Amino acid sequence: MALPAPILLKRIPADPAQRRLCRWADYTATGGYEGLQKACTMPPGEVIKLVVDAGLRGRGGAGFPCGTKWTFLPKDVHPRYLAVNFDESEPGTFKDRYLVEHDPHALLEGIAIAAYANRITTSYIYIRGEYHRQAGILEEAVAEAYAHGIFGRKYPGTDIVHNCYVHRGAGAYICGEETGLLESLEGKRGWPRNKPPFPAVAGAFAKPTIINNVETLACLPHIVLQGAAWFKSMGTPSSAGPKLFGLSGHVNQPGVYEEALGVKMSTLIEKYAGGVKGGKYKAAIPGGVSMGVLGTDQYHAELDFDIGKKYNVLGLGTAGVIVMNDQTDLVLVLRNIVRFFAHESCGQCTPCREGTAWMHKMLNRIVDGFGRPRDFDLLMEIALSMGAMPGTTICGLADGANWAVRTFLQKFPEEFKARLKCGQVRGVELTATA
């Protein structure tokens, strides 16, 4: 059966030379805001049920069911807030930027639908500080939405006036974590919060708050218009719908490509990205560096929300696929990843603060040619200890560092052992290298 036409980027001309930013006239000329109009004729509870039935899972990294998250809001507690996570600071991720650059009203219509369904008074689009151009695009689109009555008015059957604002971050990776985002939104240092209470109960300004990703919200107009069954006709039983995949690294045509969840990584690379550049496939990061690495024998991995248990990675994450060819030095790659985590740790939790710093020092020593035979085991021990005790850290940054280190060492052990000096590592004899 042929797949339905892609939905999120259907308004973007296929020829890059003809692309231009979608504004109000462009968006409404191709059916824009019809989903919101239809949603406003439905009881809010019915809209929530439709999203639950569609099986829409969060496109920001965790893959948590969107509609289920909405049901966690306590009844009759107001005001309520929506925080849109547009921080997109996970290395290798750029699909939300692409979506907003070319179709900003798709996000705004999704925000309006979510606000109507959940009786939300205020929405904040939290955008990473480095996205200067994208912030300007959003500001212009929000102004257009206000001018046409999308925001700043009462929705049918309610006394709630919904307003939407663009809030710029200051360039910290930790603010991509939902509670760190809320702290930053409130004008505080972006430190993740202890949970419970969860944001749905006490989020922004201690009020009930929903946090959704840009791509997640952009799916809502199509679900409302086409129905849950249509959305579930794409993807897999546990991973419904289409997904934006960002391909970068050693590929001939890097970019953002839309396919149904469950597509094989090899299909994305060969059909859309023009194949591996500069050599043969060696490894790939499936969805941002915190997800770990796919090995040489996992080239045909199915990219869906079940990828973690099938291929020994943390998960699909943001679906920002970073491809590496057989000329890549994976020891240098891992050092760069761990350097990033050590730099971006907020320092609240000892396992994360100390673990990432020590792993970075050890990898520096190995790269400089002073690695010791026991460093392989020690790196693995530190990584596993960071993720082996749930609840020892407040957020998932330590887990991301843990999965990056453990999967590189597990799937490419000989490449790391070859960089160490003479000695015994788990009974394997190593030879000195220059």
ChimeraX attribute file (.defattr): number of C-alpha atoms within 10 A of each C-alpha:
attribute: neighborCount
match mode: 1-to-1
recipient: residues
	/A:1	4
	/A:2	5
	/A:3	11
	/A:4	13
	/A:5	12
	/A:6	17
	/A:7	18
	/A:8	21
	/A:9	19
	/A:10	12
	/A:11	19
	/A:12	16
	/A:13	12
	/A:14	10
	/A:15	7
	/A:16	8
	/A:17	7
	/A:18	8
	/A:19	12
	/A:20	13
	/A:21	14
	/A:22	20
	/A:23	17
	/A:24	18
	/A:25	10
	/A:26	15
	/A:27	17
	/A:28	13
	/A:29	10
	/A:30	11
	/A:31	12
	/A:32	19
	/A:33	23
	/A:34	16
	/A:35	20
	/A:36	22
	/A:37	15
	/A:38	14
	/A:39	22
	/A:40	18
	/A:41	11
	/A:42	14
	/A:43	13
	/A:44	19
	/A:45	12
	/A:46	12
	/A:47	24
	/A:48	22
	/A:49	16
	/A:50	19
	/A:51	24
	/A:52	19
	/A:53	17
	/A:54	24
	/A:55	22
	/A:56	28
	/A:57	23
	/A:58	22
	/A:59	25
	/A:60	24
	/A:61	20
	/A:62	14
	/A:63	19
	/A:64	16
	/A:65	18
	/A:66	23
	/A:67	21
	/A:68	17
	/A:69	17
	/A:70	21
	/A:71	16
	/A:72	15
	/A:73	20
	/A:74	15
	/A:75	9
	/A:76	8
	/A:77	11
	/A:78	13
	/A:79	14
	/A:80	26
	/A:81	27
	/A:82	25
	/A:83	26
	/A:84	25
	/A:85	25
	/A:86	26
	/A:87	30
	/A:88	23
	/A:89	20
	/A:90	19
	/A:91	16
	/A:92	22
	/A:93	24
	/A:94	21
	/A:95	24
	/A:96	25
	/A:97	21
	/A:98	16
	/A:99	22
	/A:100	24
	/A:101	18
	/A:102	20
	/A:103	27
	/A:104	27
	/A:105	25
	/A:106	26
	/A:107	27
	/A:108	25
	/A:109	25
	/A:110	24
	/A:111	30
	/A:112	28
	/A:113	28
	/A:114	27
	/A:115	26
	/A:116	27
	/A:117	21
	/A:118	21
	/A:119	23
	/A:120	24
	/A:121	20
	/A:122	20
	/A:123	25
	/A:124	21
	/A:125	26
	/A:126	26
	/A:127	28
	/A:128	23
	/A:129	16
	/A:130	15
	/A:131	16
	/A:132	11
	/A:133	10
	/A:134	20
	/A:135	22
	/A:136	13
	/A:137	18
	/A:138	22
	/A:139	15
	/A:140	14
	/A:141	21
	/A:142	21
	/A:143	14
	/A:144	17
	/A:145	20
	/A:146	14
	/A:147	11
	/A:148	11
	/A:149	10
	/A:150	22
	/A:151	25
	/A:152	17
	/A:153	13
	/A:154	16
	/A:155	18
	/A:156	12
	/A:157	10
	/A:158	9
	/A:159	11
	/A:160	19
	/A:161	16
	/A:162	20
	/A:163	20
	/A:164	24
	/A:165	16
	/A:166	17
	/A:167	19
	/A:168	20
	/A:169	22
	/A:170	13
	/A:171	15
	/A:172	19
	/A:173	24
	/A:174	24
	/A:175	29
	/A:176	24
	/A:177	19
	/A:178	24
	/A:179	24
	/A:180	22
	/A:181	31
	/A:182	28
	/A:183	19
	/A:184	23
	/A:185	21
	/A:186	12
	/A:187	10
	/A:188	11
	/A:189	14
	/A:190	24
	/A:191	21
	/A:192	23
	/A:193	19
	/A:194	12
	/A:195	12
	/A:196	8
	/A:197	11
	/A:198	17
	/A:199	23
	/A:200	22
	/A:201	18
	/A:202	18
	/A:203	23
	/A:204	24
	/A:205	14
	/A:206	13
	/A:207	18
	/A:208	23
	/A:209	27
	/A:210	29
	/A:211	25
	/A:212	24
	/A:213	22
	/A:214	30
	/A:215	26
	/A:216	23
	/A:217	23
	/A:218	26
	/A:219	23
	/A:220	29
	/A:221	30
	/A:222	20
	/A:223	23
	/A:224	23
	/A:225	17
	/A:226	12
	/A:227	16
	/A:228	21
	/A:229	14
	/A:230	15
	/A:231	23
	/A:232	20
	/A:233	17
	/A:234	22
	/A:235	20
	/A:236	17
	/A:237	12
	/A:238	15
	/A:239	22
	/A:240	24
	/A:241	27
	/A:242	26
	/A:243	29
	/A:244	24
	/A:245	25
	/A:246	26
	/A:247	29
	/A:248	23
	/A:249	17
	/A:250	24
	/A:251	23
	/A:252	17
	/A:253	17
	/A:254	19
	/A:255	16
	/A:256	23
	/A:257	16
	/A:258	19
	/A:259	22
	/A:260	22
	/A:261	23
	/A:262	23
	/A:263	18
	/A:264	17
	/A:265	21
	/A:266	19
	/A:267	16
	/A:268	21
	/A:269	23
	/A:270	14
	/A:271	10
	/A:272	18
	/A:273	22
	/A:274	13
	/A:275	20
	/A:276	21
	/A:277	17
	/A:278	14
	/A:279	14
	/A:280	14
	/A:281	24
	/A:282	19
	/A:283	23
	/A:284	25
	/A:285	25
	/A:286	32
	/A:287	28
	/A:288	26
	/A:289	27
	/A:290	30
	/A:291	26
	/A:292	29
	/A:293	32
	/A:294	22
	/A:295	20
	/A:296	17
	/A:297	11
	/A:298	17
	/A:299	18
	/A:300	14
	/A:301	19
	/A:302	19
	/A:303	27
	/A:304	24
	/A:305	25
	/A:306	18
	/A:307	18
	/A:308	17
	/A:309	10
	/A:310	11
	/A:311	15
	/A:312	18
	/A:313	23
	/A:314	24
	/A:315	26
	/A:316	27
	/A:317	28
	/A:318	31
	/A:319	28
	/A:320	27
	/A:321	28
	/A:322	23
	/A:323	26
	/A:324	25
	/A:325	19
	/A:326	16
	/A:327	12
	/A:328	16
	/A:329	12
	/A:330	18
	/A:331	20
	/A:332	15
	/A:333	13
	/A:334	22
	/A:335	20
	/A:336	15
	/A:337	19
	/A:338	27
	/A:339	19
	/A:340	17
	/A:341	26
	/A:342	24
	/A:343	14
	/A:344	16
	/A:345	20
	/A:346	20
	/A:347	13
	/A:348	13
	/A:349	15
	/A:350	13
	/A:351	19
	/A:352	29
	/A:353	20
	/A:354	16
	/A:355	22
	/A:356	27
	/A:357	17
	/A:358	16
	/A:359	26
	/A:360	23
	/A:361	14
	/A:362	20
	/A:363	24
	/A:364	18
	/A:365	15
	/A:366	23
	/A:367	15
	/A:368	10
	/A:369	15
	/A:370	14
	/A:371	20
	/A:372	19
	/A:373	22
	/A:374	15
	/A:375	19
	/A:376	21
	/A:377	13
	/A:378	14
	/A:379	21
	/A:380	19
	/A:381	14
	/A:382	20
	/A:383	26
	/A:384	17
	/A:385	17
	/A:386	25
	/A:387	21
	/A:388	13
	/A:389	10
	/A:390	11
	/A:391	11
	/A:392	15
	/A:393	20
	/A:394	17
	/A:395	22
	/A:396	17
	/A:397	23
	/A:398	27
	/A:399	23
	/A:400	23
	/A:401	29
	/A:402	30
	/A:403	24
	/A:404	24
	/A:405	24
	/A:406	22
	/A:407	21
	/A:408	22
	/A:409	22
	/A:410	14
	/A:411	16
	/A:412	17
	/A:413	13
	/A:414	12
	/A:415	14
	/A:416	21
	/A:417	27
	/A:418	15
	/A:419	23
	/A:420	25
	/A:421	19
	/A:422	16
	/A:423	16
	/A:424	15
	/A:425	16
	/A:426	10
	/A:427	7
	/A:428	11
	/A:429	12
	/A:430	17
	/A:431	14
	/A:432	12
	/A:433	10
	/A:434	6
